[in-house]
Amino acid sequence: MELTVDMAINWMEIARDKYKENKETLTMLDQAIGDGDHGINMARGYQAVVEKIAETEYDHPADVLKSVAMTLMAKVGGASGPLYGTAFMNMSMVMKGKTVDQKVLKEAIDHAITGMKQRGKSEIGEKTLLDVWDQVSSYLDSEDLSEPKEIIEVCQAVVEDTKQIQATKGRASYLNERSIGHEDPGSMSSFYLFEALAEVLEKEATV
Amino acid sequence: MNGLKKLINHPEQVVEEMIEGILLAHPGRFERIEKTTVLTRKSTVQLNKVGLVSGGGSGHEPAHVGYVGEGMLDAAVFGEVFTSPTPDQILEAIKAVDYGKGVLLIIKNYTGDVMNFEMAQELAEAEGIQVEKVIVADDVAVEDSTFTIGRRGIAGTVLVHRIAGAMAETGATLQEVKEAAEKVINNVRSMGMAISACTVPAAGKPSFQLADDEMEIGIGIHGEPGINRTKIQSSKEVASILVNKILADFNYENSEVAVLINGLGATPEMELYILNKEVQRILTEKNVAIYKTWVGEYMTSLEMSGVSVTLLKLDNQMKELFAQKVNTLTFQE
C-alpha cells in the first residue's frame, strides 16, 4: 500500500462523516464519565478539517496531516484538541518526504503515540485512546494489510476491553471505579478514526 | 432562550461580546490581537522585560483580563466559558509579548489548560522564542478532580501574577521571574466552598444541584465536586473549616502571610468581609501574622455563590515586590 494525498483527504472526509453520525454516542459516553462535550467537539473539529483541506492544494500526505493537526488543535479545544493535534503533527513529521508505505505508516503511528504519551502524561494500558493506537501499531507490524478491515476488528476489541478496566488517566479516570462498565470516549473516537482509515485502505486494496 | 435567565444575547457569543464590551469600557488600556481572543497590555513606551501570559476559560472574571497591565500580565488569552483557549491563540499572545527577554506562561492546573499551553510553548519555541511555564496548583481540597491530575489551580494564581509581574517589571531575567513565580506557588494554598451553583450559558442548566439549605466544601471553580456537602453553617464555622484545611496542609504558624478572600461571583461584599473577620481571628489565634489582605472578586465562577480563602507565606523579597506599583483593572496600588 501507499497512502497518497487523495487517500489522506478521503480518510478525513470519512472520519468527518463518522463523527457526525456518532456525535450522540460519543457525547453519551462522555456524559457518563466526563463533561459531555467530546462528540460535539470532534464533529466540529473534523468539519473544520474537511473545509480546510478542501481549500488547500497538497503535494504530499504529510502536508495534509499537518493541516489536520493545526485545525484540530484550533477547533477541538479541551484535552482532545491538543492530543489529536499532537498525533497528526507527529505523523506528519515522520511521513515528510517519504513514500508512505505500511512501514512508514507504522512509524508515524508510533511517533503519534510517543507524542500523545508525553502530552497526556500517560502510558499504554491506562484506559485511554493510546490503547487503540498501540494495537493498530502492533497490527501494522505483524500483518500484511491484505485485509485492511481487520484493523476495525482490532480496534473494536480494544474499545470493548476499556469497558472492563478502571481508568487511571484521561477522561475516565475522574470517576475511578465508576469508570468500569463504560467504553472510554477517547478510545471510541480513535476507533472511528481508524475505522475510516481501514475503509480508505480497503477501497484502495480492491481497486 | 429556553428559560436561561441571563443578561446575554446569544449563549455562543458571550466571550466575543464580553471582549468587545471590555475594549469599549477601557479604551487605551488593552490592545486586541486581530482575529484572536487575546488582549495585550497597551504601553506608550517600548517595553524591555519578560512577557507574562496567562489565560484560561472565560467565566472567571476579572481573571485574567483584570490582571493585564503594568506590574502584572502582558497578555490574557480568553477561552470559551470554562474551556481552555487553544494553542494557536496562546501562540499569538506569546509572539505579541515577546519583547526580547522571553515569555513566561502562568497556567492553572487543569488538564486542558496545561496541554494547550504546553503545545503553544512548543510552537513558540519552534519559532525561536524563549518560553518558560509555571503551573499553579493551590487548591488543597482534592488531589485529583474532574478536570485535573493533581491539585487544581484557583485564586492563588492571582498572587502568582502579582509577584511574577512585579519581578518582570524590575527587568529581571526569564529564569528569575520564573523562580519568583515558583516561590509563590510553593508557598500559596487555597480552599473554597459554595452555597449555590452556576450555569454555563451554552449548557443552559446549572452544573450541579445544591439544596436550599446545603453548602459544598472544597468545590472547584467550574462547579467540580469538592470534599463534602453539609447543611449551611455560619461564617465563623465556614472560616474555621477552610482555614483549618489549609493549615493542615501547610505550616503558616509564626510567619507573615498575605490573605486573599475571594468571592465566587454572587456573594455580597458584606459576607466576604464578615468571613474575612473570622479568618483573621483564627489566623491571629494560630500565631499567623497578616501582612496584607485583599477582599473582593478575583477568580470567580460565573454566578456561583461562595468564597475561597488563599494564604501566601511571605518573605522579604515578596514583600518588596508587593510594594511595587501595579496598574491593572483589578489592582491599582
Interface residues (C-beta under 8 A of the other chain):
Chain A: G34 D35 M70 M73 A74 K75 G77 G78 A79 G81 P82 L83 G85 T86 R119 G120 K121 K169 S173 Y174
Chain B: G79 E80 T83 S84 T86 P87 D88 Q89 T111 G112 M115 N116 E118 M119 D144 S145 T146 F147 I149
